[in-house]
Amino acid sequence: MLRSKFLAWSALAGLLFSTAPALQAQTVLKAGHISPKTSPEGVAVDRFAALVKEKTNGAVSIEVFPSEQLGNAPSMIESTMLGNQDIYVGGNVEFERFSPGLKALGLNYAVPSQDQFRRILKSPLWKEIFVDPLDKIGLSVIASDWERGPFRVLVSTKPVRSFDDLKGLKLRIAPIDTWRRSWTALGTQVVVLPWTDVYLGLQQGMIEAVTAPADLVASMRFTEVAKYIARTDEYWGVLTVTMNKRRLASLSAAHQKALVEAAEQAGKEYMAAARTNIERDFARMQAQGAQYTVLDLKPGVDRMQPVIQQLEKEGFIPAGISERLRLAR
């Protein structure tokens, strides 16, 4: 009897001992973003999570919460800073309150072309206005080069075929000051509304338009309630992967490297698929009655230049930042 009990306890102890290292090695990270799980951005974040698990042989896993399940963008950024959330995936403009220089990138038509924006991302200026300010508030940048969109459009319930059509238009914006300044200067009536409420807002007439990355229009089903799409290219943005600095430092060097490599690979796959997905989605939306217009951007650029210059004079953005963005290499 005693011998059988001893053998049973020995077997149980052996089992616990054999599984303990695996249990101790398991690290679960919590990540959030604002887009639907099935959207291109949602797919990219899930792919990032899968690659992290693969590259760490399951030692690190990421639990992803899409569609603002952990709160809106500002809330998730704060939560990640505090360490209540480990990773936030979102647009660079959402961090502008931490960097005056970053605000300039969110102003409409402050950067003349996508090629110039790409040069900015590779320049020392990007580290100065994005990476370093986030480091100071406790966020490490895992990736900041996933081209988002890769261009922007305005989806509306009434036709917008020129910048004159923007006058009085009720436009949804995020709580981002550069958006408010830019779109107000271009004549719209801005309305702050959560991203997940935009469909209902368009349907019920609370808003008449929304600006969005082109590759999110189909997954958000906006053209079911707003049949007009206008390519606006008002600014160029990236989807960024940021992580609580202390949490990242707690991982081994090998696991930190795996996160960076996974983000790089997921970003490349996301960007490679973007144009194909947009062509397919836009063709389908047009077949279902959506109308697509490519705006002549010169009137918008001309209207924004004195606004940007005035914002420099007011100190809203740093003096000389527009010229630095234009010349960045």
C-alpha positions as CSV (number, residue, x, y, z in Angstrom):
1,M,0.0,0.0,0.0
2,L,2.7,2.4,1.0
3,R,4.8,1.4,-1.9
4,S,1.9,1.9,-4.4
5,K,1.3,5.4,-2.9
6,F,5.0,6.2,-3.2
7,L,5.1,5.1,-6.8
8,A,1.9,7.1,-7.6
9,W,3.4,10.3,-6.0
10,S,6.7,9.7,-7.8
11,A,4.9,9.4,-11.1
12,L,3.0,12.6,-10.5
13,A,6.1,14.5,-9.4
14,G,7.9,13.3,-12.5
15,L,5.1,14.5,-14.7
16,L,5.0,17.9,-13.1
17,F,8.8,18.2,-13.3
18,S,8.8,17.3,-17.0
19,T,6.1,19.9,-17.9
20,A,7.4,22.7,-15.7
21,P,10.0,24.1,-18.1
22,A,7.5,24.3,-20.9
23,L,5.0,26.1,-18.7
24,Q,7.7,28.5,-17.4
25,A,9.0,29.2,-20.9
26,Q,5.5,30.1,-22.3
27,T,5.1,33.9,-22.7
28,V,1.7,35.3,-23.8
29,L,1.6,38.8,-25.2
30,K,-1.6,40.8,-25.6
31,A,-2.0,42.9,-28.8
32,G,-4.8,45.1,-30.0
33,H,-5.8,47.1,-33.1
34,I,-8.9,48.9,-34.4
35,S,-9.6,47.0,-37.6
36,P,-11.8,44.0,-38.3
37,K,-10.1,40.6,-38.0
38,T,-10.8,39.8,-41.7
39,S,-9.5,43.2,-43.0
40,P,-6.0,43.4,-44.6
41,E,-4.7,45.0,-41.5
42,G,-6.3,42.3,-39.3
43,V,-4.9,39.6,-41.4
44,A,-1.4,41.2,-41.2
45,V,-1.5,41.4,-37.4
46,D,-2.6,37.8,-37.2
47,R,0.2,36.8,-39.6
48,F,2.6,38.7,-37.3
49,A,1.4,36.7,-34.3
50,A,1.7,33.4,-36.2
51,L,5.2,34.2,-37.3
52,V,6.3,35.1,-33.7
53,K,5.0,31.7,-32.5
54,E,6.7,29.9,-35.3
55,K,10.1,31.7,-34.9
56,T,10.1,31.1,-31.1
57,N,9.0,27.5,-31.4
58,G,5.9,28.4,-29.4
59,A,7.7,29.9,-26.5
60,V,6.1,33.3,-27.3
61,S,2.5,33.6,-28.4
62,I,0.5,36.7,-29.2
63,E,-3.2,37.0,-28.4
64,V,-4.8,39.5,-30.8
65,F,-7.8,41.6,-30.0
66,P,-9.2,43.3,-33.2
67,S,-12.0,45.9,-33.8
68,E,-11.3,48.1,-30.7
69,Q,-12.0,45.2,-28.3
70,L,-9.4,46.7,-25.9
71,G,-10.6,50.3,-26.5
72,N,-10.1,53.0,-29.1
73,A,-6.7,53.9,-30.4
74,P,-5.8,56.5,-27.7
75,S,-6.9,54.1,-25.0
76,M,-4.9,51.3,-26.3
77,I,-1.8,53.5,-26.7
78,E,-2.1,54.5,-23.0
79,S,-2.8,50.9,-22.0
80,T,0.4,49.8,-23.8
81,M,2.4,52.6,-22.2
82,L,1.2,51.4,-18.8
83,G,1.9,47.7,-19.5
84,N,-1.8,46.6,-19.3
85,Q,-1.5,45.8,-22.9
86,D,1.7,44.5,-24.5
87,I,1.5,45.5,-28.1
88,Y,-0.5,48.1,-30.1
89,V,-0.7,48.1,-33.9
90,G,-1.9,51.4,-35.4
91,G,-1.2,54.4,-37.6
92,N,1.7,56.7,-37.1
93,V,-0.6,59.7,-36.8
94,E,-2.2,58.3,-33.7
95,F,1.1,59.1,-31.8
96,E,1.4,62.7,-32.9
97,R,0.6,64.1,-29.4
98,F,3.9,62.8,-28.3
99,S,5.9,64.5,-31.0
100,P,5.4,68.0,-32.5
101,G,7.5,67.0,-35.5
102,L,5.3,64.0,-36.2
103,K,2.3,66.3,-36.4
104,A,3.6,67.7,-39.7
105,L,3.3,64.3,-41.3
106,G,-0.4,64.2,-40.5
107,L,-1.2,67.5,-42.1
108,N,-2.9,67.2,-45.5
109,Y,-0.4,67.7,-48.4
110,A,2.6,68.4,-46.2
111,V,4.6,65.7,-48.0
112,P,4.5,66.1,-51.7
113,S,4.7,62.4,-52.8
114,Q,4.8,58.8,-51.6
115,D,8.4,58.5,-52.8
116,Q,9.4,61.4,-50.6
117,F,7.5,59.9,-47.7
118,R,9.5,56.7,-48.2
119,R,12.7,58.7,-48.1
120,I,11.6,60.2,-44.8
121,L,11.0,56.7,-43.3
122,K,14.6,55.8,-44.1
123,S,16.1,59.1,-42.9
124,P,17.5,60.2,-39.5
125,L,14.5,62.5,-39.3
126,W,12.1,59.5,-38.8
127,K,14.0,58.4,-35.7
128,E,14.0,62.0,-34.4
129,I,10.2,62.5,-34.8
130,F,8.9,59.0,-34.2
131,V,11.2,56.4,-32.7
132,D,12.9,58.5,-30.1
133,P,9.7,60.3,-28.8
134,L,8.0,56.9,-28.3
135,D,11.0,55.5,-26.5
136,K,10.7,58.4,-24.0
137,I,7.2,57.5,-23.1
138,G,7.9,53.8,-22.7
139,L,7.1,52.4,-26.1
140,S,9.5,50.5,-28.3
141,V,9.0,50.5,-32.1
142,I,9.1,47.0,-33.5
143,A,8.2,48.1,-37.0
144,S,7.1,51.4,-38.6
145,D,7.3,50.8,-42.3
146,W,4.1,48.9,-43.2
147,E,2.8,51.3,-45.9
148,R,-0.9,51.8,-45.0
149,G,-3.5,51.9,-47.7
150,P,-1.2,52.2,-49.6
151,F,-3.1,55.4,-50.4
152,R,-6.1,57.2,-48.9
153,V,-9.6,57.8,-50.1
154,L,-12.7,59.6,-48.9
155,V,-16.0,57.6,-48.9
156,S,-19.1,59.7,-49.0
157,T,-22.9,59.6,-49.3
158,K,-22.8,62.5,-51.8
159,P,-20.5,63.0,-54.7
160,V,-17.1,64.6,-54.1
161,R,-15.5,65.3,-57.4
162,S,-13.5,68.4,-56.5
163,F,-12.3,70.2,-53.4
164,D,-15.2,72.6,-53.8
165,D,-17.5,69.7,-52.9
166,L,-16.0,69.5,-49.5
167,K,-17.6,72.7,-48.3
168,G,-19.9,71.9,-45.3
169,L,-19.5,68.1,-45.7
170,K,-19.9,66.3,-42.4
171,L,-16.7,64.3,-42.2
172,R,-15.8,61.8,-39.6
173,I,-12.3,62.1,-38.1
174,A,-10.4,60.4,-35.3
175,P,-9.5,62.6,-32.3
176,I,-6.3,63.7,-34.1
177,D,-5.6,67.4,-34.0
178,T,-3.8,67.6,-37.4
179,W,-6.9,66.0,-39.0
180,R,-9.1,68.6,-37.4
181,R,-6.9,71.5,-38.6
182,S,-6.5,70.1,-42.1
183,W,-10.0,69.2,-42.9
184,T,-11.5,72.3,-41.3
185,A,-9.1,74.4,-43.5
186,L,-10.5,72.5,-46.5
187,G,-14.1,73.4,-45.6
188,T,-15.5,70.3,-44.0
189,Q,-17.6,70.1,-40.9
190,V,-15.6,67.6,-38.8
191,V,-17.2,65.1,-36.5
192,V,-15.2,62.9,-34.1
193,L,-16.6,59.4,-34.1
194,P,-15.1,56.0,-33.1
195,W,-14.0,53.9,-36.1
196,T,-16.3,51.1,-35.3
197,D,-19.3,53.5,-35.3
198,V,-18.6,54.9,-38.8
199,Y,-20.9,52.5,-40.7
200,L,-23.9,53.4,-38.5
201,G,-22.9,57.1,-38.7
202,L,-23.0,57.0,-42.5
203,Q,-26.2,55.0,-42.5
204,Q,-28.1,57.3,-40.1
205,G,-26.7,60.6,-41.5
206,M,-24.7,61.6,-38.4
207,I,-21.8,61.9,-40.9
208,E,-21.7,62.2,-44.7
209,A,-18.1,61.0,-45.3
210,V,-15.1,59.3,-43.9
211,T,-11.4,59.3,-44.9
212,A,-9.7,55.9,-44.8
213,P,-6.8,53.8,-46.1
214,A,-8.0,52.4,-49.4
215,D,-7.6,48.8,-48.4
216,L,-10.0,49.1,-45.5
217,V,-13.0,50.4,-47.4
218,A,-14.2,46.9,-48.5
219,S,-13.7,45.2,-45.1
220,M,-15.6,48.0,-43.3
221,R,-18.4,47.7,-45.9
222,F,-18.7,51.5,-46.2
223,T,-20.0,51.4,-49.8
224,E,-23.1,49.6,-48.6
225,V,-24.2,52.9,-47.2
226,A,-22.0,55.5,-49.0
227,K,-21.6,55.0,-52.8
228,Y,-19.0,57.6,-53.6
229,I,-15.2,57.0,-53.3
230,A,-12.7,59.8,-54.1
231,R,-8.9,59.2,-54.0
232,T,-7.5,62.0,-51.9
233,D,-3.9,61.1,-51.0
234,E,-4.1,63.7,-48.3
235,Y,-1.2,62.2,-46.4
236,W,1.0,59.1,-46.5
237,G,1.0,56.9,-43.5
238,V,2.3,53.6,-42.1
239,L,0.9,50.9,-39.8
240,T,3.3,50.6,-36.8
241,V,3.9,47.9,-34.3
242,T,4.7,49.3,-30.9
243,M,5.4,47.4,-27.6
244,N,5.7,48.3,-24.0
245,K,9.4,49.0,-23.5
246,R,9.8,47.1,-20.2
247,R,7.9,44.1,-21.5
248,L,10.1,43.9,-24.6
249,A,13.2,44.2,-22.4
250,S,12.0,41.3,-20.3
251,L,12.2,38.9,-23.3
252,S,15.4,37.2,-24.2
253,A,17.5,38.7,-27.0
254,A,16.6,35.8,-29.3
255,H,12.9,36.4,-28.7
256,Q,13.2,40.1,-29.2
257,K,14.9,39.4,-32.5
258,A,12.1,37.0,-33.5
259,L,9.5,39.8,-32.9
260,V,11.4,42.2,-35.1
261,E,11.9,39.6,-37.9
262,A,8.2,38.5,-37.7
263,A,7.1,42.1,-38.0
264,E,9.4,42.7,-41.0
265,Q,8.1,39.6,-42.8
266,A,4.4,40.3,-42.0
267,G,4.8,43.9,-43.2
268,K,6.3,42.8,-46.5
269,E,3.5,40.3,-47.1
270,Y,0.9,42.9,-46.2
271,M,2.3,45.5,-48.6
272,A,2.7,42.9,-51.4
273,A,-0.9,41.9,-51.2
274,A,-2.3,45.5,-50.9
275,R,-2.5,46.6,-54.5
276,T,-3.9,43.3,-55.7
277,N,-6.6,43.4,-53.0
278,I,-7.5,47.0,-53.8
279,E,-7.9,46.3,-57.5
280,R,-10.1,43.3,-56.7
281,D,-12.2,45.1,-54.0
282,F,-12.6,48.3,-56.0
283,A,-13.8,46.4,-59.1
284,R,-16.3,44.5,-57.0
285,M,-17.6,47.7,-55.2
286,Q,-17.9,49.5,-58.5
287,A,-19.9,46.5,-60.0
288,Q,-22.2,46.9,-57.0
289,G,-22.8,50.6,-57.8
290,A,-20.0,52.5,-56.1
291,Q,-18.5,55.4,-58.1
292,Y,-14.8,56.1,-58.0
293,T,-13.1,59.5,-58.7
294,V,-9.4,60.5,-58.6
295,L,-9.3,64.1,-57.5
296,D,-7.2,66.8,-59.0
297,L,-5.0,67.4,-55.9
298,K,-3.6,70.8,-56.9
299,P,-6.4,72.9,-55.4
300,G,-6.1,71.0,-52.1
301,V,-2.3,71.4,-52.1
302,D,-2.6,75.1,-52.9
303,R,-5.1,75.7,-50.1
304,M,-3.1,73.8,-47.5
305,Q,0.3,75.4,-48.1
306,P,-0.5,78.8,-46.3
307,V,-2.2,76.8,-43.5
308,I,0.9,74.8,-42.9
309,Q,3.1,77.9,-42.9
310,Q,0.7,79.5,-40.4
311,L,0.8,76.5,-38.1
312,E,4.6,76.8,-38.1
313,K,4.3,80.4,-37.1
314,E,1.9,79.5,-34.3
315,G,4.2,76.8,-33.0
316,F,1.7,74.0,-33.6
317,I,4.5,72.3,-35.6
318,P,8.2,73.1,-35.3
319,A,9.6,76.0,-37.3
320,G,11.2,74.7,-40.5
321,I,9.8,71.2,-40.2
322,S,8.0,71.4,-43.6
323,E,11.3,72.2,-45.3
324,R,13.0,69.4,-43.5
325,L,10.4,66.9,-44.6
326,R,10.7,68.1,-48.2
327,L,14.5,67.7,-48.2
328,A,14.8,64.5,-46.0
329,R,17.0,61.8,-47.5
